[in-house]
Amino acid sequence: MTGLSIGICGGGVGGLCAGIALQRLGHSVSIFEQTARFGRVGADINLTPNAVHALDGLGVGEAARATAARPTHRISRMWDSGEETSRLPLSSAAEERYGAPQLTLHRADLLSILTEALGADTLAFGHRIAGVEPVADGATITFADGSSRTFDVVIGADGIHSVVRHALFGDDHPTFTGIVSHRGVFPRAAAGDLANLDAFTKWWGPTSDYQIVTFPLSHGQEIFVFSTTPRSDWTEEGWTIPGDLAALREAYKDFHPEARALLNALDEVTSSALHVREPLPTWSKGCITILGDAAHPMVPFMAQGACMAIEDAIVLARALDGAAKVDVPAALVAYEEARKARTAEIQRSSLANEWMKKQGNADWVYGYHAWTVDLQRTAA
Ligand SMILES: Cc1cc2nc3c(=O)[nH]c(=O)nc-3n(C[C@H](O)[C@H](O)[C@H](O)COP(=O)(O)OP(=O)(O)OC[C@H]3O[C@@H](n4cnc5c(N)ncnc54)[C@H](O)[C@@H]3O)c2cc1C
């Protein structure tokens, strides 16, 4: 192997995509994931055309299509009247316009597709990272068991509570938004004759902290439901915390009957407090950088968290294409310069929670191509 040695902290969507892309460019990649194995934790991953296009370039788009559902439209409806305020055709229309469809799938299915695309022995489970520090010839990762490894480049893909971000930029705790999200899945048959189950539909509430989002999973055999409630007394995060379905239904009792029917079809939900961070002015120091939720966690109201992590991974790999050790700091600056404005805008716009409420243009989000976007790397 003649490329760089690269250590990736965190084997989530962003870390795995970065690993595949960097490996294909000839770098030697090791990914360290704290969990013992991937379970079927979490429900959905929503991949808009910008992310599916990026996955196509990684060679995993077909495998994702094989297990995913393809929402037919993106529809906005008003919480009380049920009025449709926007409708965007997806599926083949998105394929024509953006080069890829929108796909919705189980997070666990995406992780397993990405893991299979990695070279053997790339992903090490059960490795919890405790710290990262720059050293003369690269950067050293220290693990919770006290052992350490040094690489030419270290990438923090370790999510919203990133240890790598903390090591680079110190304490800046995520802020609780005062909103709790609730996720659940029901078998399609449980919805009776409800219309539009094959679309991505967002029911806009009376205020931006009430909404229901629904879309198909598993070729449409299951329907995913996301909703939110304002709550100031509960800040717990996690993907397996049982929620209070009766309280959720009560909070939505004044919604349109078709919206309430979605909550009524659920048997259970998991709940998680939503946190955000301000956009960072810089993401890299020397040979260390961050991507995905470690760099720019966002509320899921535009469904772009995983999509941004995937785009980051591709642009970062392109920045390191053909780089020698001496080029790494400049390559990492080029990567973050190419990505910061877009991800900050999507963080802000997600929090404002107005995007596509009315008929609008989705091109700036869906039409981004990570494989060709401008990237300016200055010579070392
Ligand atoms: C368990 C789980 C379930 C999720 N479920 C959903 C869902 O249902 N719907 C949805 O839209 N989004 C879900 N997400 C979030 C979504 O996957 C991410 O927001 C998005 O994909 C961004 O990806 P990322 O790779 O930047 O971060 P993440 O997907 O958060 O991945 C970060 C990875 O780093 C690992 N990690 C963290 N700290 C350390 C450490 N110190 N040492 C080693 N490894 C570490 C984590 O275990 C995780 O695998 C989930 C995330 C997780 C971790």
The ligand as an SDF file (V2000), in Angstrom:
LIG
                    3D

 53 58  0  0  0  0  0  0  0  0999 V2000
  -27.1740    3.9640   17.2890 C   0  0  0  0  0  0  0  0  0  0  0  0
  -27.6430    5.0590   16.3590 C   0  0  0  0  0  0  0  0  0  0  0  0
  -28.9360    5.0050   15.8400 C   0  0  0  0  0  0  0  0  0  0  0  0
  -29.3980    6.0160   14.9790 C   0  0  0  0  0  0  0  0  0  0  0  0
  -30.6740    5.9480   14.4960 N   0  0  0  0  0  0  0  0  0  0  0  0
  -31.1070    6.8760   13.6240 C   0  0  0  0  0  0  0  0  0  0  0  0
  -32.4180    6.8170   13.0950 C   0  0  0  0  0  0  0  0  0  0  0  0
  -33.2210    5.9490   13.4290 O   0  0  0  0  0  0  0  0  0  0  0  0
  -32.7800    7.7860   12.2100 N   0  0  0  0  0  0  0  0  0  0  0  0
  -31.9330    8.7870   11.8420 C   0  0  0  0  0  0  0  0  0  0  0  0
  -32.2930    9.6310   11.0080 O   0  0  0  0  0  0  0  0  0  0  0  0
  -30.7030    8.8800   12.3460 N   0  0  0  0  0  0  0  0  0  0  0  0
  -30.2720    7.9450   13.2180 C   0  0  0  0  0  0  0  0  0  0  0  0
  -29.0220    8.0450   13.7490 N   0  0  0  0  0  0  0  0  0  0  0  0
  -28.2160    9.2290   13.4290 C   0  0  0  0  0  0  0  0  0  0  0  0
  -27.6990    9.2090   12.0650 C   0  0  0  0  0  0  0  0  0  0  0  0
  -27.2650    7.9250   11.7420 O   0  0  0  0  0  0  0  0  0  0  0  0
  -26.5780   10.2440   12.0460 C   0  0  0  0  0  0  0  0  0  0  0  0
  -27.0930   11.4980   12.4240 O   0  0  0  0  0  0  0  0  0  0  0  0
  -26.0130   10.4550   10.7030 C   0  0  0  0  0  0  0  0  0  0  0  0
  -25.9690    9.3090    9.9620 O   0  0  0  0  0  0  0  0  0  0  0  0
  -24.6300   11.1030   10.8310 C   0  0  0  0  0  0  0  0  0  0  0  0
  -23.6840   10.0960   10.7920 O   0  0  0  0  0  0  0  0  0  0  0  0
  -22.3010   10.1420   11.5200 P   0  0  0  0  0  0  0  0  0  0  0  0
  -21.5350    9.0240   10.9250 O   0  0  0  0  0  0  0  0  0  0  0  0
  -21.7220   11.5080   11.4760 O   0  0  0  0  0  0  0  0  0  0  0  0
  -22.6180    9.8860   13.0600 O   0  0  0  0  0  0  0  0  0  0  0  0
  -23.2720    8.6300   13.7610 P   0  0  0  0  0  0  0  0  0  0  0  0
  -24.1860    7.9080   12.8790 O   0  0  0  0  0  0  0  0  0  0  0  0
  -23.7480    9.0890   15.0820 O   0  0  0  0  0  0  0  0  0  0  0  0
  -22.0240    7.6420   13.9840 O   0  0  0  0  0  0  0  0  0  0  0  0
  -21.0260    7.8630   14.9450 C   0  0  0  0  0  0  0  0  0  0  0  0
  -20.4070    6.5200   15.2750 C   0  0  0  0  0  0  0  0  0  0  0  0
  -19.2760    6.7560   16.1100 O   0  0  0  0  0  0  0  0  0  0  0  0
  -19.3130    5.8300   17.1770 C   0  0  0  0  0  0  0  0  0  0  0  0
  -18.6150    6.4680   18.3050 N   0  0  0  0  0  0  0  0  0  0  0  0
  -19.0270    7.5290   19.0300 C   0  0  0  0  0  0  0  0  0  0  0  0
  -18.1120    7.8340   19.9700 N   0  0  0  0  0  0  0  0  0  0  0  0
  -17.1110    6.9200   19.8220 C   0  0  0  0  0  0  0  0  0  0  0  0
  -15.8820    6.7220   20.5140 C   0  0  0  0  0  0  0  0  0  0  0  0
  -15.5110    7.4850   21.5570 N   0  0  0  0  0  0  0  0  0  0  0  0
  -15.0820    5.7120   20.1040 N   0  0  0  0  0  0  0  0  0  0  0  0
  -15.4340    4.9170   19.0490 C   0  0  0  0  0  0  0  0  0  0  0  0
  -16.6020    5.0640   18.3750 N   0  0  0  0  0  0  0  0  0  0  0  0
  -17.4230    6.0630   18.7570 C   0  0  0  0  0  0  0  0  0  0  0  0
  -20.7940    5.6000   17.4320 C   0  0  0  0  0  0  0  0  0  0  0  0
  -21.0130    4.3770   18.1140 O   0  0  0  0  0  0  0  0  0  0  0  0
  -21.3600    5.6070   16.0350 C   0  0  0  0  0  0  0  0  0  0  0  0
  -21.3340    4.3300   15.4390 O   0  0  0  0  0  0  0  0  0  0  0  0
  -28.5330    7.0770   14.6140 C   0  0  0  0  0  0  0  0  0  0  0  0
  -27.2180    7.1320   15.1260 C   0  0  0  0  0  0  0  0  0  0  0  0
  -26.7750    6.1370   15.9980 C   0  0  0  0  0  0  0  0  0  0  0  0
  -25.3510    6.1920   16.5490 C   0  0  0  0  0  0  0  0  0  0  0  0
  1  2  1  0
  2  3  1  0
  2 52  2  0
  3  4  2  0
  4  5  1  0
  4 50  1  0
  5  6  2  0
  6  7  1  0
  6 13  1  0
  7  8  2  0
  7  9  1  0
  9 10  1  0
 10 11  2  0
 10 12  1  0
 12 13  2  0
 13 14  1  0
 14 15  1  0
 14 50  1  0
 15 16  1  0
 16 17  1  0
 16 18  1  0
 18 19  1  0
 18 20  1  0
 20 21  1  0
 20 22  1  0
 22 23  1  0
 23 24  1  0
 24 25  2  0
 24 26  1  0
 24 27  1  0
 27 28  1  0
 28 29  2  0
 28 30  1  0
 28 31  1  0
 31 32  1  0
 32 33  1  0
 33 34  1  0
 33 48  1  0
 34 35  1  0
 35 36  1  0
 35 46  1  0
 36 37  1  0
 36 45  1  0
 37 38  2  0
 38 39  1  0
 39 40  1  0
 39 45  2  0
 40 41  1  0
 40 42  2  0
 42 43  1  0
 43 44  2  0
 44 45  1  0
 46 47  1  0
 46 48  1  0
 48 49  1  0
 50 51  2  0
 51 52  1  0
 52 53  1  0
M  END
$$$$
